[in-house]
Amino acid sequence: MELVHRNASNAPLAIDLEEVRRLAEAVLSEEGVSRACELSLSVVADDEMAELNAELRGVRSPTDVLSVELERPDEDPQSHEACLLGDLVLDPAFIARQAKEFETSAPDETRLLVIHGLLHLLGYDHELPEDAARMRAVQERLVREATQGRVAPFALASHEGERRA
């Protein structure tokens, strides 16, 4: 998996790029994706995230993660070209504040959000209760593995539905 990175934030991401890559590879493996993939990771400040959130979701405030899907790996599974998954946009300052609110750490919150965002890029959503339950089950298993169980179930549950936008 290739990771293309852009950092437009003064706040550093709470985990390194190699860990982001490992998390992405774990999610892709869990989902049975064997096609080579490229993921774009953008790290932005609150103001840019608020602009993107307004443009993409009509919500005029920053948020923790946005997923901008380009291509799903199952659209052309026989292709020998890398799948361009899309852009995962993270706001480390927002994530750090949210980690305090949910009583977790910024690195673990970042791990959760990388996994959450990647699941969105692979077609998961949480709009309908049955879709949310399906996404939650996969996300919880992956987050437990990625954090060695440090992210408590109540912290995961507080992410359900749309976060305080």
KAKAPE-V217031 format. One record per residue. N is the residue number from 1. PSI is psi in degrees with one decimal (* if undefined). OMEGA is omega in degrees with one decimal (NA if undefined). D_CENTER is the distance of its C-alpha to the mean C-alpha in Angstrom with 2 decimals. Layout:
((N:PSI:OMEGA:D_CENTER) (N:PSI:OMEGA:D_CENTER))
//
This chain:
((1:133.8:178.2:15.70) (2:136.5:179.8:15.97) (3:121.3:177.1:13.58) (4:128.2:-169.9:14.74) (5:138.6:173.4:14.09) (6:125.7:178.3:15.29) (7:112.1:178.6:15.73) (8:24.1:-177.5:17.37) (9:149.6:173.5:17.09) (10:-19.2:179.6:19.81) (11:129.7:179.4:17.54) (12:152.9:173.4:16.22) (13:143.7:-173.6:12.77) (14:-10.1:174.4:13.51) (15:157.4:-177.8:12.88) (16:167.1:-175.5:14.45) (17:-32.4:178.1:13.42) (18:-37.9:177.3:15.05) (19:-38.6:175.5:12.90) (20:-44.9:179.5:9.68) (21:-45.0:179.7:11.86) (22:-41.9:177.6:13.01) (23:-44.8:179.7:9.77) (24:-43.5:179.4:9.06) (25:-36.5:178.1:12.73) (26:-42.5:178.9:12.74) (27:-46.2:-179.9:10.39) (28:-41.5:178.3:12.57) (29:-45.3:178.9:15.61) (30:-34.8:-178.6:15.00) (31:4.0:176.4:14.86) (32:23.4:-179.9:17.99) (33:119.2:178.1:16.92) (34:-14.1:179.7:19.73) (35:140.0:175.6:19.62) (36:140.5:-177.4:18.70) (37:153.2:172.6:15.48) (38:133.8:179.2:14.49) (39:132.4:174.2:11.10) (40:131.5:178.4:11.39) (41:119.7:176.8:9.60) (42:128.6:177.6:11.09) (43:119.4:-171.7:11.70) (44:164.0:176.2:13.75) (45:168.6:-177.5:16.12) (46:-42.8:-175.5:16.56) (47:-42.8:178.2:19.03) (48:-38.7:178.7:17.08) (49:-40.0:178.4:14.04) (50:-40.8:178.0:16.73) (51:-46.0:179.6:18.27) (52:-42.3:-179.5:15.24) (53:-39.8:177.6:14.51) (54:-43.7:-178.7:18.25) (55:-44.2:-173.1:18.42) (56:-32.0:-172.5:15.64) (57:-5.5:-179.3:15.95) (58:18.5:-179.7:19.29) (59:118.3:-173.1:18.19) (60:61.0:175.3:19.87) (61:160.2:177.7:17.95) (62:163.7:176.1:14.98) (63:176.9:-175.8:11.75) (64:-47.0:-175.5:8.88) (65:143.3:170.5:6.01) (66:141.7:176.9:7.20) (67:123.8:179.5:6.79) (68:99.7:-175.3:10.28) (69:136.5:173.2:11.50) (70:-52.7:-174.9:14.58) (71:141.2:175.1:15.73) (72:140.6:-177.3:15.17) (73:-22.6:-179.5:16.71) (74:-2.5:178.7:19.05) (75:-34.5:178.9:20.59) (76:70.0:-172.0:22.89) (77:-20.0:-179.7:22.60) (78:-4.4:-178.2:25.88) (79:141.9:176.3:24.93) (80:-3.0:176.6:25.53) (81:149.6:178.5:23.37) (82:140.2:174.4:19.78) (83:129.7:176.1:17.30) (84:90.8:-174.4:15.51) (85:-49.7:-177.2:12.09) (86:-161.9:-176.3:11.17) (87:128.3:173.3:9.58) (88:118.2:-175.9:6.18) (89:122.7:-178.6:7.79) (90:143.4:177.4:7.70) (91:95.6:-174.0:10.92) (92:-32.5:178.4:12.20) (93:-43.7:177.6:15.29) (94:-43.1:-179.4:13.73) (95:-41.0:179.5:11.51) (96:-42.5:177.7:14.86) (97:-42.0:-179.2:16.75) (98:-37.1:178.9:14.51) (99:-41.6:177.1:14.79) (100:-44.1:-179.6:18.52) (101:-40.7:-177.6:18.59) (102:4.1:178.4:16.94) (103:47.5:174.2:19.06) (104:-173.7:179.6:16.56) (105:156.7:178.0:15.98) (106:-41.0:176.7:13.77) (107:-44.0:-179.6:12.86) (108:-37.1:176.8:12.09) (109:-40.5:178.4:10.12) (110:-42.6:177.7:8.02) (111:-47.0:179.2:7.86) (112:-44.3:-175.4:6.99) (113:-32.2:173.8:4.04) (114:-47.0:179.0:3.04) (115:-47.2:179.9:4.66) (116:-48.3:-179.1:4.12) (117:-40.5:178.4:2.35) (118:-38.7:177.0:4.78) (119:-38.0:175.1:7.04) (120:-42.2:179.7:7.44) (121:-24.2:179.3:8.39) (122:7.7:173.0:10.71) (123:-1.3:177.4:12.31) (124:149.0:170.5:11.38) (125:174.9:-178.1:11.93) (126:34.1:180.0:13.54) (127:-43.0:179.6:16.39) (128:147.9:-177.5:19.13) (129:-41.6:-179.3:19.85) (130:-34.6:176.5:20.14) (131:-40.1:178.6:16.83) (132:-41.4:179.8:15.19) (133:-41.7:178.9:17.18) (134:-47.2:179.9:16.20) (135:-43.1:-178.3:12.42) (136:-42.3:-178.2:13.15) (137:-45.5:179.3:15.37) (138:-46.0:-178.2:13.10) (139:-45.8:-178.7:10.25) (140:-43.1:179.3:13.12) (141:-46.1:-179.4:14.69) (142:-40.1:179.7:11.89) (143:-41.8:177.2:11.20) (144:-45.0:179.2:15.01) (145:-43.6:-175.8:15.47) (146:-28.2:-175.6:13.05) (147:8.1:-175.9:14.64) (148:38.4:176.0:18.05) (149:8.7:-176.7:18.13) (150:-26.2:179.5:17.77) (151:113.2:-174.8:15.32) (152:151.9:178.6:17.91) (153:-34.9:-180.0:17.81) (154:-32.1:177.5:18.66) (155:-40.6:176.6:15.59) (156:-42.5:-178.2:13.43) (157:-33.1:-178.6:15.88) (158:-11.6:177.2:15.66) (159:-6.6:-176.1:12.13) (160:150.5:-175.8:13.72) (161:-165.2:178.2:14.58) (162:135.5:179.1:13.72) (163:166.3:-179.4:13.56) (164:90.8:-176.1:16.54) (165:*:NA:16.06))
//
